[in-house]
Amino acid sequence: MSHVPQIRIPATYMRGGTSKGVFFNLEDLPESAQVPGAARDALLLRMIGSPDPYGKHTDGMGGATSSTSKTVILSKTSQPDHDVDYLFGQVSIDKAFVDWSGNCGNLTAAVGSFAISNGLVDVSRIPENGIAIVRIWQANIKKTIIAHVPITNGEVQETGEFELDGVTFPAAEVKIEFMDPADGEGAIFPTGNLIDDLEVPGVGTFKATMINAGIPTIFLNAEDISYKGTELQEAINNDDKALAMFETIRAYGAVRMGLIETIEEAADRQHTPKVAFVGKATAYVASSGKQINAADIDLNVRALSMGKLHHAMMGTAAVAIGTAAAIPGTLVNLSAGGGERNAVTFGHPSGTLRVGAEAAQDDGQWTATKVIMSRSARILMEGWVRVPGDAF
């Protein structure tokens, strides 16, 4: 019996923020995978190693967590006044699908670096030394992101002293600006309210702020669901009952936000919306053993991604946190002490993160103009990934 041999595809394995993923130049993909569809999804699934009933990704490039089962496809831009088009695919671990419904804010930090290193940015826009401004078109949500990439001797600088909680080693700082971060074409508050009563049959009715900024996110008060907001991963990820509760809340919230029409559709849209819970500034010990003092943060936030509590904070969820904190009256804003603010520092399982945000109200409608945060990025490996030729 004959078997189709493996093919090899140029790829780069990169860390961006507290995530890592496999980056491709669109032109390097097999022709059938250069367009959206079943072939592309099948290729990425096999490359990552999904679906994997063992939950290990032993036979693929994935890391069997929401932070490490990620793919990025970049290409020269199709948009005026931009440099690169950025498409993100979140690969399910145990199911055969790729979720294209949202962005990855953490991997955004690596997009500019990859684009420069792979000739996707015009050389005239890259200084010999200094900061290269890379204008990114986020194709999933059709938004502009600006990356400030450090350059030394004409090449991307990856090493440095910038420390990011959730990342073991320091690296060069990459500042990211999320412009007009309301997700997609919808309103920043899809229900029209800063706080809603979210009824979840069989679970309860909760106060919730549901926001489209960075990524659609449902914020709850930690105490309303019997948490403190200082929990680490094991407190929730080892509790099947808790995970089922959060998934049910997420499904009903998705319907309320107009992202899906029926509860059943949530199973095929795992990447969005996110569910997060907020609590007052309270001291705790981070997963690294670092002491986080109440005086050093404005509030605590814990967020779930792909059905599990995230080990740090998703970049897109950080955009949602910063935006919600800047708007008086949201649950995030109230947990941070209320009032007007243009920046917030929050605690997460791995430590703390500061996010700046600009929001304004016009004729009764809130808009967010910009969210700013610092991340870092680094190439981990580059070369080729190999995939069985009959896998797509």
C-alpha positions as CSV (number, residue, x, y, z in Angstrom):
1,M,0.0,0.0,0.0
2,S,1.4,3.4,-1.0
3,H,1.3,6.5,1.1
4,V,1.5,10.1,0.2
5,P,4.8,11.6,1.5
6,Q,5.0,14.6,3.7
7,I,5.3,18.1,2.2
8,R,7.3,20.9,3.8
9,I,6.1,24.5,4.2
10,P,8.2,27.5,5.2
11,A,7.2,28.6,8.7
12,T,8.3,30.5,11.7
13,Y,7.5,29.6,15.3
14,M,7.2,32.8,17.4
15,R,6.3,34.0,20.8
16,G,4.2,37.1,21.0
17,G,3.3,38.4,24.4
18,T,2.2,35.4,26.5
19,S,1.3,33.3,23.5
20,K,3.2,31.4,20.8
21,G,2.1,30.2,17.4
22,V,3.2,29.2,13.9
23,F,3.5,32.1,11.4
24,F,3.2,31.7,7.6
25,N,3.6,34.0,4.7
26,L,0.5,33.5,2.6
27,E,2.5,32.9,-0.6
28,D,4.3,30.0,1.0
29,L,1.2,28.0,1.7
30,P,0.1,25.3,-0.8
31,E,-2.1,26.8,-3.4
32,S,-5.3,25.2,-2.1
33,A,-4.6,26.7,1.3
34,Q,-4.0,30.2,0.1
35,V,-7.7,30.9,0.2
36,P,-10.2,30.4,3.1
37,G,-11.9,27.0,3.2
38,A,-11.7,23.4,4.1
39,A,-8.2,22.8,2.7
40,R,-6.7,25.6,4.7
41,D,-8.4,24.5,7.9
42,A,-7.4,20.9,7.4
43,L,-3.8,21.9,6.8
44,L,-3.6,24.0,10.0
45,L,-5.3,21.4,12.1
46,R,-2.9,18.7,11.0
47,M,0.1,21.0,11.5
48,I,-1.0,21.9,15.0
49,G,-1.9,18.2,15.8
50,S,-5.7,18.6,16.2
51,P,-8.1,17.1,17.0
52,D,-6.3,15.3,19.7
53,P,-8.4,13.2,22.1
54,Y,-5.3,12.9,24.3
55,G,-5.1,16.7,24.7
56,K,-1.3,16.7,24.3
57,H,-0.6,17.7,20.6
58,T,2.2,15.2,20.6
59,D,2.0,14.8,16.8
60,G,2.0,18.5,15.9
61,M,3.3,22.0,16.6
62,G,0.6,22.9,19.1
63,G,1.1,23.1,22.9
64,A,-2.4,21.8,23.9
65,T,-3.4,25.1,25.5
66,S,-5.3,28.1,24.1
67,S,-2.1,30.1,24.3
68,T,-0.1,27.7,22.2
69,S,-2.6,26.3,19.6
70,K,-2.4,29.4,17.4
71,T,-1.7,30.1,13.7
72,V,-1.0,33.3,11.8
73,I,-1.1,34.0,8.1
74,L,0.5,37.2,6.9
75,S,0.6,38.8,3.5
76,K,1.4,42.1,1.8
77,T,-1.4,44.5,2.6
78,S,-4.6,44.8,0.5
79,Q,-5.5,48.0,2.3
80,P,-4.3,51.6,1.7
81,D,-2.0,53.1,4.3
82,H,-1.2,49.8,5.8
83,D,1.9,47.5,5.6
84,V,0.7,44.0,6.2
85,D,-2.5,41.9,6.5
86,Y,-2.8,39.8,9.6
87,L,-5.1,36.8,9.8
88,F,-5.4,34.8,13.0
89,G,-6.7,31.2,13.4
90,Q,-7.3,29.7,16.8
91,V,-7.1,25.9,16.4
92,S,-9.3,23.8,18.7
93,I,-7.5,21.2,20.7
94,D,-10.0,18.4,20.7
95,K,-12.3,19.3,17.9
96,A,-11.8,19.5,14.1
97,F,-12.2,23.2,13.6
98,V,-10.3,26.5,13.3
99,D,-12.0,29.6,14.8
100,W,-11.5,32.7,12.7
101,S,-13.9,34.9,14.6
102,G,-11.4,37.1,16.5
103,N,-7.9,38.5,16.9
104,C,-5.1,37.4,19.1
105,G,-3.7,40.4,20.8
106,N,-0.6,38.7,22.2
107,L,0.6,37.4,18.8
108,T,-0.1,40.9,17.4
109,A,3.2,41.8,19.1
110,A,5.1,39.4,16.7
111,V,3.3,40.4,13.5
112,G,5.4,43.5,12.9
113,S,8.7,41.6,13.6
114,F,7.7,38.8,11.2
115,A,6.6,41.3,8.5
116,I,9.8,43.2,8.6
117,S,12.0,40.1,8.7
118,N,10.1,38.5,5.8
119,G,10.1,41.5,3.4
120,L,6.4,42.4,3.8
121,V,7.2,46.0,4.9
122,D,8.7,48.4,2.4
123,V,12.4,48.9,3.2
124,S,11.9,52.7,3.1
125,R,9.8,52.4,6.3
126,I,12.5,50.6,8.3
127,P,15.1,52.8,9.9
128,E,18.7,51.7,10.3
129,N,18.3,52.3,14.1
130,G,15.2,53.3,16.0
131,I,11.6,52.3,15.8
132,A,9.8,51.0,12.8
133,I,6.1,51.9,12.7
134,V,4.3,48.9,11.2
135,R,0.7,49.5,10.1
136,I,-1.2,46.2,10.5
137,W,-4.6,45.4,9.0
138,Q,-6.3,42.9,11.3
139,A,-8.3,40.9,8.8
140,N,-10.4,38.9,11.3
141,I,-12.1,42.0,12.7
142,K,-11.1,44.5,10.0
143,K,-9.3,46.9,12.3
144,T,-6.0,48.9,12.3
145,I,-3.2,48.1,14.7
146,I,0.1,50.0,15.0
147,A,3.2,48.1,16.1
148,H,6.3,50.0,17.3
149,V,9.1,47.6,16.5
150,P,12.7,48.3,17.7
151,I,15.4,48.2,15.0
152,T,19.1,47.9,15.5
153,N,21.5,47.9,12.6
154,G,18.7,47.5,10.2
155,E,17.3,44.3,11.8
156,V,14.5,43.7,14.3
157,Q,15.8,43.8,17.8
158,E,14.4,41.0,20.0
159,T,16.6,41.0,23.0
160,G,16.2,43.6,25.8
161,E,15.3,44.3,29.4
162,F,11.5,44.6,29.1
163,E,9.8,42.2,31.5
164,L,6.3,40.9,30.9
165,D,4.5,38.9,33.6
166,G,3.7,35.5,32.2
167,V,6.9,35.4,30.1
168,T,10.0,33.9,31.8
169,F,12.7,35.9,30.2
170,P,13.1,39.6,29.4
171,A,13.1,40.9,25.8
172,A,12.7,44.0,23.7
173,E,9.6,46.1,24.3
174,V,7.1,46.3,21.5
175,K,4.4,49.0,21.9
176,I,1.0,48.2,20.4
177,E,-1.8,50.6,19.6
178,F,-5.2,49.1,18.9
179,M,-7.0,51.8,16.9
180,D,-10.8,52.1,17.1
181,P,-10.9,48.7,19.0
182,A,-14.6,48.1,19.0
183,D,-14.8,44.6,17.5
184,G,-16.1,44.3,14.0
185,E,-18.9,46.6,12.8
186,G,-21.1,46.4,15.9
187,A,-21.7,48.8,18.8
188,I,-19.2,48.8,21.6
189,F,-22.1,47.7,23.9
190,P,-24.2,45.4,21.8
191,T,-27.1,45.5,24.2
192,G,-27.0,49.3,24.6
193,N,-26.3,49.0,28.3
194,L,-23.2,49.3,30.4
195,I,-24.5,46.6,32.7
196,D,-27.1,44.0,32.0
197,D,-28.9,41.3,34.0
198,L,-27.7,38.2,32.2
199,E,-30.1,35.3,32.8
200,V,-28.5,31.9,32.5
201,P,-31.0,29.1,32.9
202,G,-29.9,26.5,35.4
203,V,-27.1,28.7,36.7
204,G,-28.5,32.1,37.8
205,T,-28.9,35.7,36.8
206,F,-25.8,37.9,36.9
207,K,-24.8,41.5,36.5
208,A,-22.7,41.6,33.3
209,T,-20.9,44.1,31.2
210,M,-20.9,42.8,27.6
211,I,-18.5,44.7,25.4
212,N,-17.1,44.5,21.9
213,A,-13.6,46.0,22.2
214,G,-10.5,44.0,21.2
215,I,-12.6,40.9,21.4
216,P,-16.2,40.4,22.5
217,T,-16.0,39.9,26.3
218,I,-18.5,39.2,29.0
219,F,-17.5,40.6,32.4
220,L,-19.0,39.4,35.7
221,N,-18.4,40.3,39.3
222,A,-16.2,37.6,40.9
223,E,-18.3,37.6,44.1
224,D,-21.5,37.0,42.2
225,I,-20.1,33.6,41.1
226,S,-18.5,32.8,44.4
227,Y,-14.9,33.8,43.5
228,K,-12.5,36.5,44.8
229,G,-10.8,37.4,41.6
230,T,-7.4,36.2,42.9
231,E,-7.7,32.6,41.7
232,L,-5.0,30.8,39.8
233,Q,-5.5,28.3,37.1
234,E,-5.7,25.1,39.2
235,A,-8.6,26.6,41.2
236,I,-10.8,26.6,38.1
237,N,-9.3,24.4,35.5
238,N,-9.4,21.4,37.8
239,D,-13.1,22.0,38.5
240,D,-15.3,20.5,35.8
241,K,-18.4,21.9,37.4
242,A,-16.9,25.4,37.3
243,L,-15.8,25.1,33.7
244,A,-19.3,23.9,32.7
245,M,-20.8,26.9,34.4
246,F,-18.5,29.3,32.6
247,E,-19.2,27.7,29.2
248,T,-23.0,28.0,29.9
249,I,-22.6,31.6,30.8
250,R,-20.5,32.2,27.7
251,A,-23.1,30.6,25.4
252,Y,-26.0,32.6,26.8
253,G,-23.9,35.8,26.7
254,A,-23.0,35.1,23.1
255,V,-26.7,35.0,22.2
256,R,-27.4,38.1,24.2
257,M,-24.6,39.9,22.4
258,G,-26.0,38.9,19.0
259,L,-22.9,36.8,18.1
260,I,-24.9,33.6,17.6
261,E,-28.6,32.9,17.3
262,T,-28.9,29.7,19.3
263,I,-27.1,28.3,22.3
264,E,-25.9,25.2,20.3
265,E,-23.9,27.4,18.0
266,A,-21.5,28.3,20.9
267,A,-19.8,24.9,20.5
268,D,-18.5,26.0,17.1
269,R,-17.4,29.4,18.3
270,Q,-15.0,28.7,21.1
271,H,-12.7,31.7,20.6
272,T,-15.3,34.3,21.1
273,P,-16.8,35.7,23.2
274,K,-14.5,35.5,26.2
275,V,-15.7,35.3,29.8
276,A,-13.9,37.2,32.5
277,F,-14.6,38.1,36.2
278,V,-13.4,41.1,38.1
279,G,-12.7,41.8,41.8
280,K,-11.5,44.6,43.9
281,A,-7.8,45.2,44.3
282,T,-6.7,42.4,46.6
283,A,-3.2,41.0,47.4
284,Y,-2.3,37.5,46.1
285,V,0.7,35.4,45.2
286,A,1.0,35.0,41.4
287,S,1.7,31.6,39.8
288,S,5.4,32.5,39.6
289,G,5.5,33.0,43.4
290,K,5.6,36.8,43.0
291,Q,3.8,38.8,45.6
292,I,1.2,41.1,44.1
293,N,0.2,43.9,46.5
294,A,-3.2,45.5,46.5
295,A,-1.6,49.0,46.4
296,D,0.1,48.1,43.1
297,I,-3.1,47.3,41.1
298,D,-6.5,48.9,40.5
299,L,-8.4,45.6,40.3
300,N,-8.1,41.9,39.7
301,V,-9.3,40.2,36.5
302,R,-9.4,36.5,35.5
303,A,-10.4,35.4,32.0
304,L,-11.1,32.2,30.3
305,S,-10.0,31.2,26.8
306,M,-11.0,28.2,24.9
307,G,-12.8,26.8,27.9
308,K,-9.9,27.2,30.4
309,L,-8.7,29.9,32.8
310,H,-5.9,31.7,31.0
311,H,-2.4,31.6,32.6
312,A,-2.0,35.4,32.2
313,M,-4.2,37.6,30.1
314,M,-5.1,37.5,26.5
315,G,-4.0,40.7,24.7
316,T,-7.5,41.2,23.1
317,A,-9.1,40.7,26.5
318,A,-6.7,43.3,27.9
319,V,-8.0,45.7,25.3
320,A,-11.5,45.0,26.5
321,I,-10.4,45.5,30.1
322,G,-8.8,48.9,29.3
323,T,-11.7,50.1,27.3
324,A,-14.3,49.1,29.9
325,A,-12.2,50.6,32.7
326,A,-12.2,53.9,30.8
327,I,-16.0,54.1,30.7
328,P,-17.6,55.1,34.0
329,G,-20.3,52.7,35.2
330,T,-19.1,49.3,33.7
331,L,-18.3,46.5,36.1
332,V,-14.7,46.8,35.3
333,N,-14.7,50.5,36.0
334,L,-16.5,50.1,39.2
335,S,-14.2,47.4,40.4
336,A,-11.3,49.7,39.7
337,G,-12.9,52.4,41.9
338,G,-15.1,54.1,39.4
339,G,-14.8,57.6,37.8
340,E,-12.9,58.7,34.7
341,R,-9.5,57.1,33.9
342,N,-7.3,56.7,30.9
343,A,-5.2,53.8,32.2
344,V,-5.7,50.8,34.4
345,T,-3.3,48.3,36.1
346,F,-4.9,44.9,36.8
347,G,-3.8,41.7,38.4
348,H,-3.9,38.4,36.5
349,P,-2.7,34.9,37.4
350,S,0.9,35.6,36.3
351,G,1.2,39.1,37.6
352,T,0.1,42.5,36.5
353,L,-0.4,44.5,33.3
354,R,-1.0,48.1,32.6
355,V,-3.2,49.2,29.7
356,G,-4.0,52.7,28.5
357,A,-7.3,53.5,26.8
358,E,-9.1,56.5,25.3
359,A,-12.9,56.5,25.2
360,A,-15.4,59.2,24.5
361,Q,-19.2,59.6,24.6
362,D,-21.0,61.2,21.6
363,D,-24.7,61.7,21.5
364,G,-25.1,59.1,24.3
365,Q,-23.0,56.5,22.5
366,W,-19.6,55.4,23.8
367,T,-16.7,54.9,21.4
368,A,-13.1,53.8,22.0
369,T,-10.5,55.6,20.0
370,K,-7.3,53.8,21.1
371,V,-5.9,51.2,23.5
372,I,-2.2,51.0,24.1
373,M,-0.1,48.3,25.8
374,S,3.4,47.0,25.7
375,R,4.3,43.4,24.9
376,S,7.4,41.6,23.5
377,A,8.1,39.1,20.8
378,R,10.8,36.6,19.7
379,I,11.5,34.1,17.0
380,L,11.8,30.7,18.6
381,M,12.5,28.7,15.4
382,E,12.4,29.1,11.7
383,G,12.5,26.7,8.8
384,W,9.8,24.3,7.6
385,V,6.9,22.5,9.1
386,R,6.1,19.1,7.6
387,V,2.6,17.8,7.0
388,P,1.4,14.6,5.4
389,G,0.5,15.5,1.8
390,D,-2.9,13.9,2.0
391,A,-3.9,15.8,5.2
392,F,-5.7,18.7,3.3
